[in-house]
Amino acid sequence: MNIETMKRVHRLQTIIHLFESQAQRRWRIREIAERLGINEDTANKYLNELQVTGLLPLTKEGLYWFLPEGAVIPRLQLSLSYPEAVGLYLAGRLLAQTRDERNWHLTMALHKLVEALPTPVREQQETIAALLLTEDSEREDFSAIFLALACGWVQHRRVRLIYEPPRKSRFETLFDPYLLEPSAIGRTIYVLGYSHAVRALRTLKLERIQHAELTSESFVPDPSFKAEELLQRAWGVMYGDEEPVRVRLHFSSQVVKRVRETRWHPSQEIRLTRDGCEWTALIGDLVEIEPWVRGWGADCVVLEPEELRRRVISHVQRASQNYGLQPGPLSTHEPGRLNPDLFRHRVQTEEA
């Protein structure tokens, strides 16, 4: 468990509470340092961080930090029932489990939610919450990038960013963030919006953004952008630029129950067959669904589209080569089926 991370979260929250409870009070750096039990340099670092991130609109004058008259601390006023709070807590835990980069804004949000729970439940969940709040210092920190995107989305302000695609050169662009969307696939967060570099709608992956800076320019979202319609046809967040593709899969009887107990996609239809079931859906992009299909192994066969079928077959062939397997003779085995006798012979030969 990263104790330093937990201490940092508590200290930042303590500073915020000081200015929230006494908004007109001027605080010396020494006073804050004494309350937190840290040195003045560290206290000054925390205050600078809160100022830069916009969590506190602080002003510094000599040795004092204070909130200017009329300054408003950006906060959401929220009242939740117990079931609603538990639902939000579970969503936060799920997000904490899927992300694999450092982001203390998410950490702070989950920590505050846990603190708001009734005492018995809060005490029971402290250990689990602490594990989820732990941030490995070796992981890359995306807090500043997330801050710019989150504020840009909420406040409708443009973000200047540097993006590095996987197979192209990095580029700089102004970007209007229309939507932030988490994805379990790839354990990441995507931002959908208008890229001024290509003058078109684009989906960017958080880890590929090298730098993000919030600008003072505001934007008006394109009224034709319908997030619900785009995500309805996406498997995760990749919705594609063309018409949705019909994906038809056959699942064996061994996994029918598991397939039917989950609604994998809004457009899915399931038809039972004698030896399993046939699953159909309209998908906007095949990139994200392919790993899911492969994850079912031999219990799932792609019937269409042909492009996805070829991809999966190619993957199976490469995997077979990696394991030293070869397709059996077509005269004695079905096309695409492996010869188990050949596999056993190769293993026995290698062991001898």
Solvent accessible surface area in square Angstrom, and as a share of the most:
residue,aa,sasa,rsa
1,M,122,0.54
2,N,35,0.18
3,I,91,0.46
4,E,110,0.49
5,T,14,0.08
6,M,27,0.12
7,K,87,0.37
8,R,56,0.21
9,V,1,0.01
10,H,83,0.37
11,R,54,0.20
12,L,0,0.00
13,Q,9,0.04
14,T,51,0.29
15,I,0,0.00
16,I,4,0.02
17,H,98,0.44
18,L,17,0.08
19,F,0,0.00
20,E,70,0.31
21,S,86,0.56
22,Q,82,0.36
23,A,41,0.32
24,Q,136,0.60
25,R,92,0.33
26,R,94,0.34
27,W,2,0.01
28,R,74,0.27
29,I,16,0.08
30,R,111,0.41
31,E,44,0.20
32,I,0,0.00
33,A,4,0.03
34,E,117,0.52
35,R,147,0.54
36,L,27,0.13
37,G,66,0.63
38,I,30,0.15
39,N,94,0.48
40,E,84,0.38
41,D,118,0.61
42,T,39,0.22
43,A,0,0.00
44,N,39,0.20
45,K,135,0.57
46,Y,13,0.05
47,L,0,0.00
48,N,57,0.29
49,E,35,0.16
50,L,0,0.00
51,Q,66,0.29
52,V,117,0.67
53,T,17,0.10
54,G,37,0.36
55,L,41,0.20
56,L,0,0.00
57,P,48,0.30
58,L,8,0.04
59,T,51,0.30
60,K,93,0.39
61,E,98,0.44
62,G,61,0.58
63,L,111,0.55
64,Y,63,0.24
65,W,2,0.01
66,F,35,0.15
67,L,11,0.05
68,P,50,0.31
69,E,166,0.74
70,G,65,0.62
71,A,38,0.29
72,V,120,0.69
73,I,27,0.14
74,P,74,0.47
75,R,81,0.30
76,L,168,0.83
77,Q,169,0.75
78,L,124,0.62
79,S,106,0.69
80,L,65,0.32
81,S,54,0.35
82,Y,151,0.57
83,P,104,0.65
84,E,96,0.43
85,A,13,0.10
86,V,68,0.39
87,G,38,0.36
88,L,84,0.42
89,Y,11,0.04
90,L,100,0.50
91,A,55,0.43
92,G,21,0.20
93,R,53,0.19
94,L,113,0.56
95,L,46,0.23
96,A,15,0.12
97,Q,84,0.37
98,T,25,0.14
99,R,13,0.05
100,D,63,0.33
101,E,3,0.02
102,R,59,0.22
103,N,0,0.00
104,W,9,0.03
105,H,27,0.12
106,L,28,0.14
107,T,1,0.00
108,M,9,0.04
109,A,61,0.48
110,L,8,0.04
111,H,13,0.06
112,K,77,0.33
113,L,27,0.13
114,V,7,0.04
115,E,74,0.33
116,A,82,0.64
117,L,11,0.06
118,P,45,0.28
119,T,66,0.38
120,P,100,0.63
121,V,61,0.35
122,R,64,0.23
123,E,106,0.48
124,Q,134,0.59
125,Q,28,0.13
126,E,92,0.41
127,T,89,0.52
128,I,63,0.32
129,A,3,0.03
130,A,11,0.09
131,L,105,0.52
132,L,28,0.14
133,L,2,0.01
134,T,37,0.21
135,E,5,0.02
136,D,66,0.34
137,S,79,0.51
138,E,157,0.70
139,R,72,0.26
140,E,121,0.54
141,D,67,0.35
142,F,8,0.03
143,S,7,0.04
144,A,73,0.56
145,I,18,0.09
146,F,28,0.12
147,L,31,0.15
148,A,6,0.05
149,L,2,0.01
150,A,22,0.17
151,C,29,0.18
152,G,0,0.00
153,W,94,0.33
154,V,114,0.66
155,Q,91,0.41
156,H,75,0.34
157,R,72,0.26
158,R,49,0.18
159,V,0,0.00
160,R,94,0.34
161,L,0,0.00
162,I,46,0.24
163,Y,14,0.05
164,E,65,0.29
165,P,20,0.13
166,P,80,0.51
167,R,214,0.78
168,K,158,0.67
169,S,95,0.61
170,R,134,0.49
171,F,73,0.30
172,E,100,0.45
173,T,9,0.05
174,L,40,0.20
175,F,0,0.00
176,D,6,0.03
177,P,0,0.00
178,Y,24,0.09
179,L,29,0.14
180,L,23,0.11
181,E,44,0.20
182,P,73,0.46
183,S,10,0.07
184,A,77,0.59
185,I,65,0.33
186,G,47,0.45
187,R,112,0.41
188,T,4,0.02
189,I,9,0.05
190,Y,26,0.10
191,V,1,0.00
192,L,0,0.00
193,G,0,0.00
194,Y,60,0.23
195,S,4,0.03
196,H,60,0.27
197,A,56,0.44
198,V,75,0.43
199,R,196,0.71
200,A,33,0.26
201,L,52,0.26
202,R,98,0.36
203,T,31,0.18
204,L,9,0.04
205,K,38,0.16
206,L,2,0.01
207,E,51,0.23
208,R,83,0.30
209,I,2,0.01
210,Q,77,0.34
211,H,90,0.40
212,A,12,0.09
213,E,90,0.40
214,L,48,0.24
215,T,19,0.11
216,S,106,0.69
217,E,73,0.33
218,S,81,0.53
219,F,11,0.05
220,V,134,0.77
221,P,43,0.27
222,D,64,0.33
223,P,115,0.72
224,S,85,0.55
225,F,36,0.15
226,K,92,0.39
227,A,23,0.18
228,E,108,0.48
229,E,107,0.48
230,L,26,0.13
231,L,42,0.21
232,Q,100,0.45
233,R,60,0.22
234,A,4,0.03
235,W,36,0.13
236,G,24,0.24
237,V,1,0.00
238,M,64,0.28
239,Y,20,0.08
240,G,17,0.17
241,D,122,0.63
242,E,134,0.60
243,E,141,0.63
244,P,42,0.26
245,V,52,0.30
246,R,111,0.40
247,V,0,0.00
248,R,61,0.22
249,L,0,0.00
250,H,40,0.18
251,F,0,0.00
252,S,28,0.18
253,S,70,0.45
254,Q,153,0.68
255,V,4,0.03
256,V,22,0.12
257,K,163,0.69
258,R,131,0.48
259,V,0,0.00
260,R,136,0.50
261,E,121,0.54
262,T,53,0.31
263,R,156,0.57
264,W,76,0.27
265,H,4,0.02
266,P,64,0.40
267,S,43,0.28
268,Q,17,0.08
269,E,122,0.55
270,I,56,0.28
271,R,140,0.51
272,L,99,0.49
273,T,41,0.24
274,R,252,0.92
275,D,88,0.45
276,G,5,0.05
277,C,0,0.00
278,E,23,0.10
279,W,0,0.00
280,T,22,0.13
281,A,1,0.01
282,L,88,0.44
283,I,0,0.00
284,G,9,0.08
285,D,31,0.16
286,L,12,0.06
287,V,89,0.51
288,E,9,0.04
289,I,0,0.00
290,E,23,0.10
291,P,65,0.41
292,W,43,0.15
293,V,2,0.01
294,R,80,0.29
295,G,68,0.65
296,W,27,0.09
297,G,46,0.44
298,A,106,0.82
299,D,43,0.23
300,C,11,0.07
301,V,72,0.42
302,V,5,0.03
303,L,58,0.29
304,E,47,0.21
305,P,24,0.15
306,E,95,0.43
307,E,77,0.35
308,L,0,0.00
309,R,81,0.30
310,R,138,0.50
311,R,78,0.28
312,V,23,0.13
313,I,76,0.39
314,S,43,0.28
315,H,58,0.26
316,V,74,0.42
317,Q,99,0.44
318,R,132,0.48
319,A,33,0.26
320,S,10,0.06
321,Q,124,0.55
322,N,126,0.65
323,Y,169,0.64
324,G,19,0.18
325,L,31,0.16
326,Q,84,0.37
327,P,83,0.52
328,G,6,0.06
329,P,74,0.46
330,L,137,0.68
331,S,106,0.68
332,T,100,0.58
333,H,53,0.24
334,E,109,0.49
335,P,115,0.73
336,G,70,0.67
337,R,139,0.51
338,L,67,0.33
339,N,24,0.12
340,P,69,0.44
341,D,87,0.45
342,L,57,0.29
343,F,86,0.36
344,R,126,0.46
345,H,116,0.52
346,R,90,0.33
347,V,52,0.30
348,Q,114,0.50
349,T,82,0.48
350,E,129,0.58
351,E,139,0.62
352,A,122,0.95
